[in-house]
Amino acid sequence: MAVFGLPGGSELIIVLLIVLVLFGPSQLPKLAKMFGKSAKALREGMEGTTDDEEDEKPVAKAEKKAAKASESEGAEPGDE
């Protein structure tokens, strides 16, 4: 009996029995498949946010290089 944790064995069995009564045995595989797809999408979404942050860094570096190159091209050798 965990006070601040996940439900224990007896609580989990009770929840599963309630779900079985509410949805019936024919709907359980569909619910499990839907839950699995949702968990996969959530996991991919979480990984996607870290990938997006990493992808932005090279773009920012390329923009800085392009800005420096355009500044150096526009400047004449004696224009300081």
Secondary structure, DSSP 8 states (H G I E B T S, - for coil): --SSSS--HHHHHHHHHHHHHHH-TTTHHHHHHHHHHHHHHHHHHHHHHHHHHHHHHHHHHHHHHHHHHHHHHHS-TT--
